[in-house]
Amino acid sequence: MEKNAGFTLMELLVVVLIIGVLVGVALPQYTKAVEKSRTAEALTLLRNLLTAEKSYKLASGDYTSDLTQLDLDLPGLDAADPSVFKTKNWKISVRTDNWENNLLAAWAVRTKADGTVIPLEKGGYTILLRVSAFNNEKVTRHCRVSLGNSAVPAICKSISGREDGYIY
């Protein structure tokens, strides 16, 4: 008697179930890893911006919101508003008007590829860099919901490894 060389329905269902469990476990980890790499992009852009701002301050005596004044090649610089530039994943803005007791504040808001801001419920968040007017111009980086909301979403806790969202 010859046996059938095919698979039974039960065997196929077990394989599909195993694949489903693996995807269910791996997909959140993959998403977190991708978001961490996007955050690394924002932190690099903010660090480069801060370095250029410090050089500008040494030459002129103050920070600037006009990013065209900096010796830095910025992608997607907004001609209408020279305090803003954009990348595929971020919209980065700068203020130097002693906003909230900071000599310099720059923030990166997570965006879609088309430039629209991603809402919190869909994974959006903001990374804020501040140079304090007090405390010897201390630099802080903080991941939070938005500028007006200092709550720390789960993605920020995951990125920073801290409950308060500060990135060191």
C-alpha positions, -999 to 999 in steps of 0.1 A, spaced: 0 0 0 12 34 -9 10 64 15 0 99 5 31 121 4 11 153 11 3 171 44 -28 166 64 -50 196 73 -40 192 109 -3 195 101 -9 226 81 -29 242 109 -1 235 134 24 251 111 2 282 106 -3 284 144 34 282 151 41 309 125 14 331 140 29 328 175 63 336 162 50 367 144 30 378 175 62 377 196 87 390 170 67 419 155 65 441 186 103 437 191 109 445 154 87 476 157 106 488 188 140 482 171 129 503 141 116 531 163 149 531 182 168 536 150 145 564 140 151 580 174 189 576 169 184 597 137 167 625 156 193 625 184 221 627 158 203 656 141 198 674 174 234 668 185 247 682 152 224 712 155 236 718 191 272 716 179 266 741 151 246 764 175 275 764 200 300 773 173 277 801 162 274 813 198 312 814 201 314 836 169 284 858 176 277 857 213 243 841 212 223 812 197 202 817 166 168 805 154 177 812 118 192 779 108 205 793 75 231 811 97 246 779 109 275 761 93 254 729 89 238 712 59 203 707 71 179 685 50 145 699 42 151 734 55 119 754 54 125 785 33 94 802 48 104 794 83 142 791 87 138 777 123 124 744 110 138 716 89 123 682 80 134 647 73 115 616 63 107 608 100 110 641 118 101 678 119 127 697 139 122 732 152 144 756 172 136 785 196 162 809 211 139 834 228 146 822 264 115 800 261 108 783 295 141 796 309 161 779 281 187 797 260 181 772 232 152 747 228 150 723 198 125 696 194 120 667 170 84 657 164 78 622 149 62 625 115 50 603 87 69 603 54 44 629 40 53 653 69 22 650 89 26 646 127 19 611 140 -7 613 169 2 598 202 -24 570 198 -6 559 167 29 560 182 38 597 180 61 614 204 86 644 207 122 646 217 131 679 233 166 692 236 172 722 260 201 743 269 192 758 303 196 795 310 205 784 345 227 756 357 258 765 335 240 759 302 233 723 310 219 703 280 190 679 286 172 656 262 137 644 271 113 621 252 77 629 259 42 631 243 45 667 230 57 701 239 25 709 258 23 675 275 52 662 295 37 627 300 61 599 290 46 574 266 56 538 266 78 542 234 98 569 252 103 547 282 115 520 259 138 543 239 154 560 269 153 530 293 140 553 320 106 560 334 111 598 332 120 597 295 153 615 299 180 605 274 216 606 284 
